[in-house]
Amino acid sequence: MSSFFYKMKLKYQRYAIRNLAVYVSVCFAAGYLLLSTPAGSRIYISFLAFLPRQVLHGQIWRILTAILYPPVTGGLFNAVLGILIYYSFATTVERTMGEFEYNVYFFGSILIGEIGNLIYYLLTGNNVPFLPVFTHFSVFMAFSIMYAESTILLFFLLPVKAKYLALIEAALYVFYFIFGDSMSRVYGIMYTRISIIAAFIPVVLFYMAVNKGQMHGGNIFSDIKYRMQQKKRQKEWRDQWK
């Protein structure tokens, strides 16, 4: 922990929201119910969504109310399941990190995403809402960094290690970054690319913080290269005994 962060924690930790994962999950449920109707969707966009032009004109409450946008959409079953899965990961991350650290990580992730959306607005002039679809995945990535070897039942059937799911998720976002996604067709591929970059920033910063002091000082790219080289050497060593 850096001296700056330690001083900030001593000064502000009493303001940290306890059981933040619970409150955020409730917000997601409320947001899903709101967005499930045309009238609710209009209310969200008109008064609650993060829209850069409105925020710059004084509607600063949108910085927080944007959180209502849920991590999943679709049918009720998918929404309930998705929110419960998010809650399980988020509570584990919160307990492991600590209340203050999780507050900083969660709200920091949202804020970085909103800054990315603001940059998109300043570059293009398009006043489009910040929808934290990519940002929400940062909680799962934090879980996979701390519990890389833990096993998750994919579709409640297939046991997969968290680190492999994280790699699949990251690969999917790289694909979206190159080729775009459904949002790209509406707002342009730059919107998607800036959103993905903003979503990865807190993950990379957290990875560096967790692995600081290790062989490569938390440099995620050096770590990946080192591990690939290590696996190659292990394979060569095994092959020579065949």
LUMBA-620019 format. One line per 3 residues: for each residue x, y, z of N, C-alpha, C. Coordinates in nm, 4 decimals. Example, Ala and Ser with C-alpha at 12.3 -4.5 7.8 and 13.67 -1.06 7.14 Angstrom:
2
1.3190,-0.5690,0.7800,1.2300,-0.4500,0.7800,1.3200,-0.3300,0.7800 ~ 1.2850,-0.2250,0.7080,1.3670,-0.1060,0.7140,1.2900,0.0030,0.7870
This chain:
242
0.0842,-0.1190,0.0000,0.0000,0.0000,0.0000,0.0878,0.1241,0.0000 ~ 0.0673,0.2164,-0.0947,0.1476,0.3372,-0.1018,0.1195,0.4265,0.0179 ~ 0.2178,0.5133,0.0488,0.2007,0.6030,0.1628,0.0846,0.6990,0.1404
0.0645,0.7407,0.0135,-0.0473,0.8318,-0.0164,-0.1812,0.7643,0.0106 ~ -0.1943,0.6396,-0.0378,-0.3206,0.5689,-0.0184,-0.3436,0.5399,0.1297 ~ -0.2358,0.5071,0.2012,-0.2474,0.4789,0.3439,-0.2960,0.6025,0.4196
-0.2411,0.7191,0.3851,-0.2850,0.8435,0.4493,-0.4302,0.8741,0.4144 ~ -0.4674,0.8497,0.2892,-0.6049,0.8730,0.2465,-0.7003,0.7802,0.3212 ~ -0.6573,0.6552,0.3410,-0.7409,0.5600,0.4138,-0.7610,0.6040,0.5583
-0.6553,0.6463,0.6236,-0.6670,0.6917,0.7628,-0.7625,0.8098,0.7754 ~ -0.7621,0.8954,0.6752,-0.8418,1.0177,0.6809,-0.9876,0.9953,0.6438 ~ -1.0114,0.9048,0.5466,-1.1457,0.8951,0.4895,-1.2146,0.7605,0.5088
-1.1500,0.6631,0.5725,-1.2107,0.5310,0.5797,-1.3423,0.5304,0.6578 ~ -1.3618,0.6273,0.7458,-1.4886,0.6317,0.8198,-1.6070,0.6642,0.7287 ~ -1.5783,0.7171,0.6102,-1.6856,0.7487,0.5157,-1.7162,0.6324,0.4204
-1.6383,0.5272,0.4279,-1.6605,0.4130,0.3381,-1.7956,0.3495,0.3659 ~ -1.8641,0.3104,0.2604,-1.9960,0.2469,0.2728,-1.9761,0.0998,0.3059 ~ -2.0264,0.0575,0.4194,-2.0167,-0.0835,0.4579,-2.1158,-0.1657,0.3765
-2.0761,-0.2877,0.3430,-2.1610,-0.3780,0.2631,-2.2029,-0.3114,0.1317 ~ -2.1083,-0.2452,0.0687,-2.1372,-0.1759,-0.0569,-2.1913,-0.2715,-0.1627 ~ -2.1398,-0.3945,-0.1663,-2.1852,-0.4913,-0.2660,-2.3349,-0.5178,-0.2556
-2.3869,-0.5162,-0.1330,-2.5306,-0.5374,-0.1125,-2.6096,-0.4217,-0.1722 ~ -2.5685,-0.2991,-0.1399,-2.6411,-0.1814,-0.1884,-2.6336,-0.1695,-0.3406 ~ -2.5173,-0.2020,-0.3970,-2.5028,-0.1941,-0.5422,-2.5929,-0.2974,-0.6099
-2.6013,-0.4168,-0.5536,-2.6879,-0.5206,-0.6107,-2.8348,-0.4787,-0.6049 ~ -2.8747,-0.4135,-0.4964,-3.0114,-0.3613,-0.4851,-3.0346,-0.2528,-0.5908 ~ -2.9335,-0.1671,-0.6122,-2.9446,-0.0644,-0.7160,-2.9616,-0.1270,-0.8537
-2.8884,-0.2357,-0.8782,-2.9023,-0.3052,-1.0066,-3.0433,-0.3597,-1.0242 ~ -3.0976,-0.4176,-0.9176,-3.2340,-0.4717,-0.9251,-3.3343,-0.3600,-0.9529 ~ -3.3180,-0.2468,-0.8824,-3.4075,-0.1327,-0.9054,-3.3906,-0.0791,-1.0469
-3.2658,-0.0728,-1.0927,-3.2408,-0.0245,-1.2277,-3.3005,-0.1157,-1.3330 ~ -3.2927,-0.2462,-1.3106,-3.3516,-0.3406,-1.4063,-3.5027,-0.3215,-1.4153 ~ -3.5672,-0.3094,-1.2996,-3.7127,-0.2887,-1.2988,-3.7488,-0.1574,-1.3674
-3.6671,-0.0541,-1.3446,-3.6936,0.0752,-1.4073,-3.6788,0.0674,-1.5588 ~ -3.5726,0.0018,-1.6043,-3.5448,-0.0045,-1.7475,-3.6293,-0.1078,-1.8210 ~ -3.7055,-0.1875,-1.7475,-3.7868,-0.2918,-1.8113,-3.9137,-0.2362,-1.8752
-3.9417,-0.1088,-1.8523,-4.0594,-0.0457,-1.9136,-4.0144,0.0735,-1.9982 ~ -4.0840,0.1036,-2.1062,-4.0471,0.2194,-2.1889,-4.0464,0.3507,-2.1099 ~ -4.1461,0.3673,-2.0218,-4.1526,0.4906,-1.9425,-4.0323,0.4998,-1.8480
-3.9972,0.3866,-1.7863,-3.8821,0.3853,-1.6968,-3.7524,0.4144,-1.7698 ~ -3.7382,0.3606,-1.8903,-3.6182,0.3864,-1.9697,-3.6052,0.5351,-2.0018 ~ -3.7191,0.5983,-2.0329,-3.7156,0.7422,-2.0620,-3.6763,0.8218,-1.9375
-3.7264,0.7790,-1.8214,-3.6911,0.8466,-1.6966,-3.5415,0.8335,-1.6690 ~ -3.4885,0.7127,-1.6909,-3.3464,0.6899,-1.6657,-3.2606,0.7791,-1.7547 ~ -3.2899,0.7812,-1.8844,-3.2105,0.8619,-1.9770,-3.2292,1.0104,-1.9497
-3.3508,1.0527,-1.9195,-3.3799,1.1951,-1.9032,-3.3244,1.2539,-1.7739 ~ -3.3190,1.1732,-1.6659,-3.2843,1.2300,-1.5363,-3.1704,1.1589,-1.4617 ~ -3.1381,1.0347,-1.4973,-3.0468,0.9556,-1.4137,-2.9175,0.9131,-1.4832
-2.9217,0.8901,-1.6129,-2.8032,0.8412,-1.6843,-2.6945,0.9473,-1.6889 ~ -2.5690,0.9006,-1.6944,-2.4574,0.9928,-1.7104,-2.4530,1.0393,-1.8553 ~ -2.4922,1.1647,-1.8780,-2.4835,1.2278,-2.0091,-2.3876,1.3455,-1.9959
-2.2764,1.3447,-2.0684,-2.1716,1.4453,-2.0477,-2.2204,1.5895,-2.0530 ~ -2.3022,1.6229,-2.1525,-2.3462,1.7620,-2.1666,-2.4263,1.8064,-2.0449 ~ -2.5166,1.7201,-1.9986,-2.5981,1.7559,-1.8823,-2.5131,1.7674,-1.7557
-2.4161,1.6764,-1.7404,-2.3290,1.6822,-1.6225,-2.2471,1.8101,-1.6240 ~ -2.1950,1.8483,-1.7397,-2.1163,1.9713,-1.7505,-2.2008,2.0957,-1.7274 ~ -2.3328,2.0811,-1.7418,-2.4240,2.1925,-1.7157,-2.4850,2.1867,-1.5761
-2.4245,2.1087,-1.4873,-2.4633,2.1145,-1.3460,-2.5420,1.9969,-1.2917 ~ -2.5821,1.9012,-1.3756,-2.6597,1.7873,-1.3266,-2.5643,1.6781,-1.2748 ~ -2.4927,1.7140,-1.1677,-2.3841,1.6277,-1.1195,-2.4350,1.5007,-1.0515
-2.5633,1.4957,-1.0124,-2.6149,1.3735,-0.9502,-2.6073,1.2539,-1.0451 ~ -2.6009,1.2813,-1.1746,-2.5937,1.1730,-1.2733,-2.4658,1.0904,-1.2581 ~ -2.3619,1.1483,-1.1971,-2.2373,1.0750,-1.1748,-2.2632,0.9517,-1.0897
-2.3551,0.9635,-0.9923,-2.3884,0.8518,-0.9042,-2.5056,0.7690,-0.9556 ~ -2.6084,0.8344,-1.0068,-2.7281,0.7605,-1.0461,-2.7054,0.6723,-1.1689 ~ -2.5958,0.6963,-1.2406,-2.5622,0.6085,-1.3536,-2.5404,0.4649,-1.3088
-2.5096,0.4462,-1.1794,-2.4840,0.3127,-1.1252,-2.6058,0.2220,-1.1383 ~ -2.7241,0.2800,-1.1504,-2.8461,0.2004,-1.1592,-2.8476,0.1071,-1.2792 ~ -2.7694,0.1381,-1.3810,-2.7706,0.0520,-1.4994,-2.7176,-0.0856,-1.4619
-2.7948,-0.1918,-1.4821,-2.7564,-0.3257,-1.4336,-2.6515,-0.3912,-1.5221 ~ -2.5794,-0.4911,-1.4690,-2.4780,-0.5606,-1.5483,-2.5364,-0.6568,-1.6502 ~ -2.6651,-0.6867,-1.6395,-2.7295,-0.7795,-1.7328,-2.8640,-0.7219,-1.7754
-2.9069,-0.7604,-1.8941,-3.0390,-0.7230,-1.9440,-3.1074,-0.8503,-1.9923 ~ -3.2232,-0.8352,-2.0529,-3.2947,-0.9526,-2.1018,-3.4081,-0.9908,-2.0080 ~ -3.4403,-1.1203,-2.0069,-3.5520,-1.1696,-1.9274,-3.5264,-1.1612,-1.7785
-3.6346,-1.1755,-1.7017,-3.6269,-1.1644,-1.5564,-3.5338,-1.2694,-1.4968 ~ -3.5414,-1.3935,-1.5455,-3.4562,-1.4998,-1.4924,-3.3086,-1.4659,-1.5116 ~ -3.2725,-1.4205,-1.6327,-3.1332,-1.3846,-1.6600,-3.0874,-1.2700,-1.5713
-3.1760,-1.1740,-1.5499,-3.1410,-1.0582,-1.4678,-3.1167,-1.0987,-1.3231 ~ -3.2078,-1.1790,-1.2677,-3.1934,-1.2242,-1.1287,-3.0664,-1.3062,-1.1129 ~ -3.0438,-1.3980,-1.2061,-2.9252,-1.4830,-1.1998,-2.7980,-1.3988,-1.2114
-2.7991,-1.3060,-1.3050,-2.6818,-1.2221,-1.3260,-2.6491,-1.1358,-1.2055 ~ -2.7512,-1.0784,-1.1436,-2.7301,-0.9930,-1.0264,-2.6808,-1.0761,-0.9084 ~ -2.7346,-1.1969,-0.8917,-2.6895,-1.2841,-0.7833,-2.5439,-1.3260,-0.8028
-2.5060,-1.3551,-0.9262,-2.3671,-1.3909,-0.9552,-2.2758,-1.2725,-0.9271 ~ -2.3186,-1.1547,-0.9727,-2.2400,-1.0337,-0.9458,-2.2248,-1.0137,-0.7952 ~ -2.3337,-1.0312,-0.7212,-2.3301,-1.0129,-0.5763,-2.2318,-1.1090,-0.5100
-2.2303,-1.2341,-0.5548,-2.1404,-1.3319,-0.4936,-1.9949,-1.2938,-0.5151 ~ -1.9609,-1.2492,-0.6360,-1.8232,-1.2061,-0.6618,-1.7908,-1.0788,-0.5835 ~ -1.8848,-0.9840,-0.5870,-1.8588,-0.8536,-0.5249,-1.8394,-0.8646,-0.3742
-1.9207,-0.9463,-0.3072,-1.9060,-0.9604,-0.1623,-1.7723,-1.0248,-0.1264 ~ -1.7289,-1.1226,-0.2060,-1.5992,-1.1857,-0.1825,-1.4859,-1.0851,-0.2001 ~ -1.4938,-1.0073,-0.3068,-1.3912,-0.9053,-0.3319,-1.3904,-0.8016,-0.2193
-1.5087,-0.7609,-0.1750,-1.5172,-0.6604,-0.0692,-1.4571,-0.7114,0.0615 ~ -1.4871,-0.8364,0.0969,-1.4317,-0.8932,0.2205,-1.2801,-0.9060,0.2127 ~ -1.2301,-0.9422,0.0957,-1.0862,-0.9620,0.0804,-1.0108,-0.8293,0.0755
-1.0636,-0.7347,0.0000,-0.9991,-0.6041,-0.0128,-1.0052,-0.5243,0.1165 ~ -1.1223,-0.5238,0.1778,-1.1503,-0.4309,0.2856,-1.2522,-0.3292,0.2374 ~ -1.3292,-0.2744,0.3291,-1.4396,-0.1865,0.2916,-1.3910,-0.0617,0.2182
-1.2909,0.0062,0.2740,-1.2444,0.1303,0.2125,-1.1851,0.1034,0.0750 ~ -1.1011,-0.0006,0.0650,-1.0370,-0.0334,-0.0620,-1.1410,-0.0684,-0.1689 ~ -1.2454,-0.1419,-0.1283,-1.3474,-0.1783,-0.2265,-1.4273,-0.0558,-0.2708
-1.4552,0.0349,-0.1792,-1.5228,0.1597,-0.2156,-1.4423,0.2358,-0.3206 ~ -1.3122,0.2461,-0.2965,-1.2256,0.3180,-0.3907,-1.2236,0.2462,-0.5253 ~ -1.2131,0.1134,-0.5221,-1.2063,0.0367,-0.6463,-1.3359,0.0471,-0.7263
-1.4492,0.0297,-0.6586,-1.5772,0.0312,-0.7303,-1.6079,0.1694,-0.7853 ~ -1.6071,0.2703,-0.6982,-1.6417,0.4054,-0.7436,-1.5351,0.4599,-0.8387 ~ -1.4082,0.4199,-0.8167,-1.3030,0.4605,-0.9090,-1.3250,0.4033,-1.0477
-1.3694,0.2776,-1.0551,-1.3976,0.2144,-1.1842,-1.5097,0.2881,-1.2576 ~ -1.6151,0.3219,-1.1839,-1.7264,0.3955,-1.2437,-1.6798,0.5325,-1.2914 ~ -1.6017,0.6007,-1.2075,-1.5554,0.7360,-1.2415,-1.4652,0.7341,-1.3642
-1.3766,0.6355,-1.3741,-1.2891,0.6249,-1.4912,-1.3726,0.6018,-1.6166 ~ -1.4764,0.5175,-1.6058,-1.5656,0.4963,-1.7199,-1.6368,0.6237,-1.7612 ~ -1.6799,0.7024,-1.6648,-1.7483,0.8284,-1.6953,-1.6528,0.9304,-1.7570
-1.5288,0.9301,-1.7104,-1.4282,1.0184,-1.7709,-1.4043,0.9771,-1.9162 ~ -1.4012,0.8454,-1.9412,-1.3873,0.7970,-2.0778,-1.5027,0.8422,-2.1654 ~ -1.6237,0.8366,-2.1101,-1.7421,0.8820,-2.1835,-1.7344,1.0320,-2.2108
-1.6824,1.1074,-2.1143,-1.6658,1.2521,-2.1319,-1.5637,1.2812,-2.2423 ~ -1.4559,1.2028,-2.2451,-1.3557,1.2194,-2.3509,-1.4175,1.1929,-2.4881 ~ -1.5007,1.0875,-2.4957,-1.5707,1.0577,-2.6211,-1.6561,1.1769,-2.6650
-1.7253,1.2376,-2.5708,-1.8098,1.3539,-2.6013,-1.7261,1.4711,-2.6522 ~ -1.6135,1.4968,-2.5867,-1.5284,1.6098,-2.6257,-1.4642,1.5867,-2.7625 ~ -1.4370,1.4598,-2.7957,-1.3745,1.4287,-2.9245,-1.4743,1.4305,-3.0397
-1.5962,1.3863,-3.0141,-1.6935,1.3676,-3.1224,-1.8114,1.4643,-3.1174 ~ -1.8392,1.5200,-3.0000,-1.9559,1.6053,-2.9847,-2.0852,1.5281,-2.9667 ~ -2.0764,1.3934,-2.9623,-2.1947,1.3102,-2.9447,-2.2275,1.2974,-2.7956
-2.3424,1.3451,-2.7574,-2.3859,1.3402,-2.6176,-2.4614,1.2108,-2.5931 ~ -2.3856,1.1041,-2.5643,-2.4462,0.9723,-2.5475,-2.4268,0.9269,-2.4033 ~ -2.5162,0.8411,-2.3524,-2.5072,0.7999,-2.2110,-2.3927,0.7041,-2.1856
-2.3387,0.7126,-2.0641,-2.2397,0.6153,-2.0193,-2.3154,0.4944,-1.9643 ~ -2.3023,0.3818,-2.0325,-2.3645,0.2575,-1.9883,-2.2527,0.1661,-1.9403 ~ -2.2402,0.1434,-1.8085,-2.1233,0.0748,-1.7524,-2.1218,-0.0763,-1.7732
-2.1508,-0.1191,-1.8967,-2.1532,-0.2626,-1.9267,-2.0140,-0.3226,-1.9080 ~ -1.9134,-0.2588,-1.9670,-1.7768,-0.3095,-1.9554,-1.7188,-0.2832,-1.8171 ~ -1.7568,-0.1733,-1.7568,-1.7026,-0.1362,-1.6260,-1.7375,-0.2390,-1.5191
-1.8568,-0.2961,-1.5252,-1.8993,-0.3914,-1.4219,-1.8093,-0.5153,-1.4170 ~ -1.7440,-0.5477,-1.5285,-1.6628,-0.6692,-1.5292,-1.5380,-0.6541,-1.4433 ~ -1.5035,-0.5301,-1.4037,-1.3826,-0.5094,-1.3242,-1.3909,-0.5802,-1.1897
-1.5119,-0.5988,-1.1364,-1.5273,-0.6699,-1.0091,-1.4896,-0.8167,-1.0259 ~ -1.5350,-0.8795,-1.1341,-1.4971,-1.0185,-1.1588,-1.3475,-1.0314,-1.1842 ~ -1.2895,-0.9339,-1.2549,-1.1464,-0.9394,-1.2812,-1.0668,-0.9272,-1.1517
-1.1144,-0.8444,-1.0593,-1.0476,-0.8336,-0.9289,-1.0551,-0.9672,-0.8554 ~ -1.1710,-1.0324,-0.8634,-1.1860,-1.1647,-0.8023,-1.0874,-1.2639,-0.8635 ~ -1.0760,-1.2626,-0.9957,-0.9893,-1.3592,-1.0639,-0.8424,-1.3319,-1.0353
-0.8056,-1.2072,-1.0072,-0.6678,-1.1752,-0.9713,-0.6363,-1.2294,-0.8320 ~ -0.7309,-1.2151,-0.7393,-0.7078,-1.2588,-0.6015,-0.7271,-1.4088,-0.5839 ~ -0.8178,-1.4679,-0.6636,-0.8494,-1.6104,-0.6495,-0.8372,-1.6795,-0.7845
-0.7209,-1.6638,-0.8460,-0.7005,-1.7144,-0.9822,-0.7216,-1.8648,-0.9933 ~ -0.6882,-1.9389,-0.8894,-0.6967,-2.0850,-0.8942,-0.8308,-2.1396,-0.8457 ~ -0.9202,-2.0521,-0.8040,-1.0505,-2.1000,-0.7566,-1.1328,-2.1528,-0.8738
-1.2220,-2.2469,-0.8446,-1.3029,-2.3111,-0.9488,-1.4444,-2.2556,-0.9481 ~ -1.4922,-2.2219,-1.0666,-1.6278,-2.1697,-1.0849,-1.7043,-2.2674,-1.1731 ~ -1.8272,-2.2965,-1.1363,-1.9103,-2.3851,-1.2173,-1.9781,-2.3049,-1.3275
-1.9254,-2.3152,-1.4462,-1.9824,-2.2460,-1.5607,-2.1133,-2.3139,-1.6003 ~ -2.2216,-2.2355,-1.6090,-2.3558,-2.2890,-1.6357,-2.3965,-2.3909,-1.5292 ~ -2.3351,-2.3798,-1.4092,-2.3625,-2.4689,-1.2958,-2.3219,-2.6137,-1.3237
-2.2438,-2.6335,-1.4302,-2.2065,-2.7710,-1.4672,-2.0562,-2.7876,-1.4876 ~ -1.9952,-2.6953,-1.5619,-1.8570,-2.7121,-1.6035,-1.7622,-2.6411,-1.5064 ~ -1.6737,-2.7158,-1.4391,-1.5775,-2.6509,-1.3490,-1.4648,-2.5855,-1.4283
-1.4498,-2.4542,-1.4108,-1.3471,-2.3778,-1.4803,-1.2778,-2.2875,-1.3798 ~ -1.1457,-2.2790,-1.3879,-1.0730,-2.1909,-1.2985,-1.1006,-2.0450,-1.3328 ~ -1.1028,-1.9618,-1.2300,-1.1365,-1.8202,-1.2484,-1.0427,-1.7518,-1.3464
-0.9143,-1.7877,-1.3429,-0.8189,-1.7207,-1.4304,-0.8480,-1.7471,-1.5775 ~ -0.9018,-1.8668,-1.6086,-0.9332,-1.8967,-1.7478,-1.0588,-1.8217,-1.7935 ~ -1.1560,-1.8108,-1.7050,-1.2746,-1.7318,-1.7388,-1.2373,-1.5858,-1.7615
-1.1445,-1.5357,-1.6788,-1.1004,-1.3979,-1.6939,-1.0306,-1.3778,-1.8288 ~ -0.9515,-1.4753,-1.8696,-0.8836,-1.4664,-1.9993,-0.9841,-1.4684,-2.1141 ~ -1.0867,-1.5527,-2.1009,-1.1913,-1.5582,-2.2047,-1.2643,-1.4247,-2.2119
-1.2959,-1.3684,-2.0943,-1.3647,-1.2390,-2.0898,-1.2783,-1.1303,-2.1531 ~ -1.1504,-1.1301,-2.1175,-1.0602,-1.0299,-2.1733,-1.0475,-1.0453,-2.3249 ~ -1.0397,-1.1702,-2.3723,-1.0299,-1.1952,-2.5162,-1.1557,-1.1462,-2.5890
-1.2709,-1.1652,-2.5256,-1.3969,-1.1187,-2.5846,-1.3958,-0.9670,-2.5995 ~ -1.3437,-0.8979,-2.4989,-1.3403,-0.7516,-2.5048,-1.2372,-0.7029,-2.6057 ~ -1.1292,-0.7781,-2.6229,-1.0331,-0.7445,-2.7284,-1.1003,-0.7563,-2.8650
-1.1824,-0.8605,-2.8808,-1.2574,-0.8777,-3.0056,-1.3508,-0.7585,-3.0285 ~ -1.4227,-0.7190,-2.9232,-1.5115,-0.6030,-2.9347,-1.4325,-0.4761,-2.9671 ~ -1.3139,-0.4654,-2.9077,-1.2302,-0.3467,-2.9314,-1.1919,-0.3361,-3.0787
-1.1644,-0.4502,-3.1408,-1.1207,-0.4502,-3.2808,-1.2387,-0.4378,-3.3767 ~ -1.3437,-0.5159,-3.3492,-1.4524,-0.5256,-3.4466,-1.5807,-0.4543,-3.4035 ~ -1.5884,-0.4132,-3.2775,-1.7086,-0.3460,-3.2298,-1.8115,-0.4415,-3.1740
-1.9138,-0.3859,-3.1096,-2.0234,-0.4650,-3.0542,-2.1543,-0.3975,-3.0899 ~ -2.2626,-0.4359,-3.0237,-2.3936,-0.3788,-3.0563,-2.3976,-0.2275,-3.0322 ~ -2.3245,-0.1805,-2.9309,-2.3226,-0.0374,-2.9027,-2.2490,0.0389,-3.0129
-2.1540,-0.0269,-3.0781,-2.0791,0.0390,-3.1857,-2.1708,0.0762,-3.3011 ~ -2.2715,-0.0069,-3.3240,-2.3636,0.0207,-3.4345,-2.4498,0.1431,-3.4055 ~ -2.4652,0.1750,-3.2786,-2.5477,0.2903,-3.2398,-2.4632,0.4166,-3.2245
-2.3502,0.4041,-3.1521,-2.2707,0.5219,-3.1166,-2.1357,0.5291,-3.1874 ~ -2.0995,0.4264,-3.2618,-1.9699,0.4260,-3.3282,-1.8678,0.3427,-3.2511 ~ -1.7693,0.2907,-3.3232,-1.6734,0.2006,-3.2602,-1.5825,0.2730,-3.1616
-1.5624,0.4048,-3.1785,-1.4801,0.4788,-3.0833,-1.5420,0.4753,-2.9443 ~ -1.6743,0.4788,-2.9377,-1.7446,0.4708,-2.8087,-1.7100,0.3401,-2.7385 ~ -1.7163,0.2296,-2.8129,-1.6841,0.0986,-2.7560,-1.5388,0.0915,-2.7136
-1.4485,0.1411,-2.7949,-1.3063,0.1326,-2.7642,-1.2693,0.2136,-2.6406 ~ -1.3228,0.3329,-2.6303,-1.2945,0.4145,-2.5121,-1.3540,0.3496,-2.3873 ~ -1.4734,0.2910,-2.3996,-1.5375,0.2242,-2.2866,-1.4544,0.1058,-2.2386
-1.3988,0.0284,-2.3330,-1.3191,-0.0888,-2.2966,-1.1874,-0.0457,-2.2322 ~ -1.1218,0.0552,-2.2892,-0.9969,0.1048,-2.2300,-1.0220,0.1530,-2.0875 ~ -1.1303,0.2289,-2.0682,-1.1636,0.2791,-1.9346,-1.1917,0.1647,-1.8377
-1.2532,0.0563,-1.8866,-1.2836,-0.0582,-1.8002,-1.1576,-0.1337,-1.7602 ~ -1.0563,-0.1350,-1.8477,-0.9337,-0.2084,-1.8182,-0.8399,-0.1315,-1.7255 ~ -0.8491,0.0002,-1.7227,-0.7562,0.0806,-1.6426,-0.7583,0.0416,-1.4950
-0.8762,0.0363,-1.4271,-0.8742,-0.0025,-1.2857,-0.8256,-0.1451,-1.2635 ~ -0.8511,-0.2347,-1.3589,-0.8053,-0.3735,-1.3460,-0.6533,-0.3789,-1.3492 ~ -0.5923,-0.3078,-1.4439,-0.4460,-0.3065,-1.4552,-0.3847,-0.2422,-1.3315
-0.4433,-0.1318,-1.2834,-0.3924,-0.0656,-1.1632,-0.4012,-0.1580,-1.0419 ~ -0.5126,-0.2315,-1.0323,-0.5284,-0.3236,-0.9199,-0.4283,-0.4379,-0.9294 ~ -0.4089,-0.4899,-1.0502,-0.3113,-0.5969,-1.0699,-0.1723,-0.5513,-1.0267
-0.1362,-0.4301,-1.0648,-0.0055,-0.3763,-1.0288,0.0075,-0.3609,-0.8780 ~ -0.1022,-0.3175,-0.8128,-0.0989,-0.2987,-0.6679,-0.0856,-0.4327,-0.5955 ~ -0.1589,-0.5338,-0.6431,-0.1558,-0.6650,-0.5788,-0.0193,-0.7312,-0.5950
0.0422,-0.7149,-0.7120,0.1671,-0.7842,-0.7421,0.2911,-0.6971,-0.7233 ~ 0.2739,-0.5806,-0.6631,0.3881,-0.4922,-0.6397,0.4894,-0.5613,-0.5484 ~ 0.6149,-0.5506,-0.5835,0.7189,-0.6122,-0.5020,0.7574,-0.7516,-0.5485
0.6788,-0.8094,-0.6427,0.7156,-0.9395,-0.6959,0.8177,-0.9238,-0.8087 ~ 0.8490,-1.0325,-0.8762,0.9620,-1.0341,-0.9684,0.9571,-0.9219,-1.0710 ~ 0.8403,-0.8949,-1.1259,0.8298,-0.7935,-1.2297,0.7586,-0.6681,-1.1824
0.7461,-0.6537,-1.0529,0.6925,-0.5294,-0.9974,0.5490,-0.5012,-1.0324 ~ 0.4742,-0.6046,-1.0721,0.3343,-0.5821,-1.1034,0.3095,-0.5404,-1.2470 ~ 0.4114,-0.5476,-1.3330,0.3927,-0.5163,-1.4739,0.3199,-0.6326,-1.5400
0.1953,-0.6110,-1.5748,0.1094,-0.7203,-1.6210,0.1630,-0.7841,-1.7488 ~ 0.2204,-0.7040,-1.8380,0.2690,-0.7576,-1.9646,0.3975,-0.8383,-1.9440 ~ 0.4863,-0.7898,-1.8571,0.6076,-0.8651,-1.8254,0.5735,-0.9952,-1.7552
0.4711,-0.9903,-1.6677,0.4301,-1.1115,-1.5968,0.3780,-1.2171,-1.6932 ~ 0.2969,-1.1748,-1.7894,0.2423,-1.2689,-1.8871,0.3552,-1.3301,-1.9693 ~ 0.4493,-1.2463,-2.0139,0.5631,-1.2956,-2.0923,0.6463,-1.3933,-2.0102
0.6704,-1.3584,-1.8829,0.7508,-1.4444,-1.7968,0.6837,-1.5798,-1.7767 ~ 0.5524,-1.5795,-1.7532,0.4818,-1.7054,-1.7293,0.4784,-1.7925,-1.8545 ~ 0.4645,-1.7296,-1.9709,0.4682,-1.8066,-2.0958,0.6054,-1.8701,-2.1157
0.7119,-1.7946,-2.0862,0.8465,-1.8489,-2.0983,0.8696,-1.9608,-1.9968 ~ 0.8147,-1.9424,-1.8772,0.8294,-2.0443,-1.7734,0.7615,-2.1739,-1.8139 ~ 0.6399,-2.1645,-1.8701,0.5687,-2.2840,-1.9152,0.6427,-2.3519,-2.0297
0.7044,-2.2708,-2.1179,0.7799,-2.3274,-2.2287,0.8998,-2.4061,-2.1770 ~ 0.9707,-2.3487,-2.0776,1.0856,-2.4189,-2.0201,1.0435,-2.5473,-1.9490 ~ 0.9274,-2.5415,-1.8791,0.8775,-2.6610,-1.8113,0.8438,-2.7705,-1.9118
0.7822,-2.7310,-2.0241,0.7479,-2.8288,-2.1275,0.8742,-2.8903,-2.1873 ~ 0.9762,-2.8066,-2.2152,1.1007,-2.8566,-2.2716,1.1688,-2.9530,-2.1746 ~ 1.1615,-2.9221,-2.0441,1.2222,-3.0080,-1.9447,1.1502,-3.1428,-1.9397
1.0157,-3.1422,-1.9468,0.9397,-3.2675,-1.9459,0.9662,-3.3486,-2.0719 ~ 0.9781,-3.2790,-2.1854,0.9967,-3.3487,-2.3130,1.1292,-3.4238,-2.3188 ~ 1.2295,-3.3700,-2.2518,1.3596,-3.4366,-2.2596,1.3637,-3.5701,-2.1842
1.2614,-3.5948,-2.0999,1.2559,-3.7201,-2.0265,1.1607,-3.8218,-2.0897 ~ 1.1033,-3.7837,-2.2015,1.0131,-3.8773,-2.2682,1.0927,-3.9823,-2.3472
